Amino acid sequence: MSVRVRIAPSPTGNLHIGTARTALFNYLFARSQGGKFILRIEDTDQERSRPEYTRNIIQGLTWLGLDFDEGPYYQTQRLDRYQTVIQQLLAAGQAYYCFCTAEELDDLRTRQKALGQATRYDNRHRDLTVAQQQAFRDQGREPVVRFKIEEPRTVRWSDLVQDEVVWQTQDLGGDMVIARADGGPLYNFAVVVDDWDMQISHVIRGDDHVGNTPKQILLYEALAAPLPQFAHLPLIHNPEGKKLSKRDGATSLADFQNLGFIPEGLINYLAMLSWSPPSDHEIFSLAEAYAMFGFERVSKSPARFDWDKLTWLNGQHLRLLKPEDLTQRLVQTWTQVGYDLPKQPEDAAWLTRCAQLVGEGLNRMDEAARVARPLFEPVAFTNEGLQVLLKPEAPKILLALLTLFQDPPQVEELKAQLQTLAKTLGLKNGPVMQTLRIALTGTPRGLELAPLALLLHQRQAVIPRLQVALDLVQQFQKGTGGVK
């Protein structure tokens, strides 16, 4: 059997991280089996569907590297097909027109609740005569179409994740609506017709759809359509064990992009939400993931979202990027925040060295602008930094550093020279290093000092910054009458 799977989001919001995880599992299974990954846009909810959400979905999947083999298909372009199948079910007596008003259905639910019963449609219009139907039409009632659900009956299937699942049809809420009064198809009906027509072999989705599956199986049977295999994935929960929601800060893929996560890191983490690779290593690429993927290693339990683990994995993948790839991504980030980057061809090597230095301690791309600020922006002294410059030994350290940087040393040479300088001044290494860092960055923490100093020296920025720091110290001493 040829494997054909699909991801079928509704364009009523930006691509959700849970939908992205479901898309990933579909993709991994398709690629592991040499099958097809299909994108279908379920846009029949015209009131809430928006073109910008469709674009967001497609861009998000593309950003993650989940290239689809077919699509996107749009349900709104298949409305005639749905009407054909609805008429087929009506003609076969497997569906019927229901003329109940919203008020009548509300009254039914109210009475059932008062009796402590589960709310369900009581199938009251299942066997209306032609004359009764016409009488309702004469009242101006517009009917929906309901599918007949046989009761009692057991519906069961062998789920690739949940094992055997069993439902009783009397627990499905009565005959279900498959088309609105305006003829628009509803989810459980449209998805079956779509999956049938598109020859979907495996339906891989969240386990919040388990309750829909018995209804859909009944529709497959009524249409004499081949039944796909089902795999219902556990949902993603927050650290407290509750369903991930907007209250947890980030839920859409765009949120994670804005937070500085890269697709390689996010894919790696999403793959490990309810699935574990057969080997011990946790860091792997998309291609490595689908080479290892199988449903036998998918957990039935909800996955708990771990921000620390995601951030760590993201940092690992950042450090695995090739220098030119890392540079390209960081340059894009630095340009977006407005840094004035050198643009001459001979500056490319310098920018690559900057990217490598920044990337050494980077975990998220949104940190890149702050971390790299000393490379591209004038120094802004923090209060902590000023306290270092106001120490008694700062003037002589700054004067000695000005002499040292008259010639451009190499990294290891600079480290040794700074140690020698400290001894010459009768100081420990700490004050010298700290004073140099404050003069170059304005803050006591940041990038590795020696490589940073040399990169700035290559742009003729070290001596001017040292001089600015020295002038500031001298101005303070003049203002307070301190020793010069």
Secondary structure as GFF3:
##gff-version 3
##sequence-region A 1 484
A	DSSP	beta_strand	4	7	.	.	.	ID=ss1
A	DSSP	alpha_helix	17	32	.	.	.	ID=ss2
A	DSSP	beta_strand	36	41	.	.	.	ID=ss3
A	DSSP	alpha_helix	51	64	.	.	.	ID=ss4
A	DSSP	beta_strand	70	74	.	.	.	ID=ss5
A	DSSP	three_ten_helix	75	77	.	.	.	ID=ss6
A	DSSP	alpha_helix	79	91	.	.	.	ID=ss7
A	DSSP	beta_strand	95	98	.	.	.	ID=ss8
A	DSSP	alpha_helix	102	114	.	.	.	ID=ss9
A	DSSP	alpha_helix	130	138	.	.	.	ID=ss10
A	DSSP	beta_strand	144	147	.	.	.	ID=ss11
A	DSSP	beta_strand	154	159	.	.	.	ID=ss12
A	DSSP	beta_strand	163	168	.	.	.	ID=ss13
A	DSSP	three_ten_helix	169	171	.	.	.	ID=ss14
A	DSSP	beta_strand	176	179	.	.	.	ID=ss15
A	DSSP	alpha_helix	187	197	.	.	.	ID=ss16
A	DSSP	beta_strand	202	206	.	.	.	ID=ss17
A	DSSP	three_ten_helix	207	212	.	.	.	ID=ss18
A	DSSP	alpha_helix	213	222	.	.	.	ID=ss19
A	DSSP	beta_strand	229	233	.	.	.	ID=ss20
A	DSSP	beta_strand	236	237	.	.	.	ID=ss21
A	DSSP	three_ten_helix	246	248	.	.	.	ID=ss22
A	DSSP	alpha_helix	253	258	.	.	.	ID=ss23
A	DSSP	alpha_helix	263	271	.	.	.	ID=ss24
A	DSSP	alpha_helix	286	292	.	.	.	ID=ss25
A	DSSP	three_ten_helix	295	297	.	.	.	ID=ss26
A	DSSP	beta_strand	303	304	.	.	.	ID=ss27
A	DSSP	alpha_helix	307	320	.	.	.	ID=ss28
A	DSSP	alpha_helix	323	336	.	.	.	ID=ss29
A	DSSP	three_ten_helix	345	347	.	.	.	ID=ss30
A	DSSP	alpha_helix	348	359	.	.	.	ID=ss31
A	DSSP	three_ten_helix	365	367	.	.	.	ID=ss32
A	DSSP	alpha_helix	368	376	.	.	.	ID=ss33
A	DSSP	alpha_helix	383	389	.	.	.	ID=ss34
A	DSSP	alpha_helix	394	404	.	.	.	ID=ss35
A	DSSP	alpha_helix	411	424	.	.	.	ID=ss36
A	DSSP	alpha_helix	429	441	.	.	.	ID=ss37
A	DSSP	alpha_helix	449	458	.	.	.	ID=ss38
A	DSSP	alpha_helix	462	480	.	.	.	ID=ss39
###
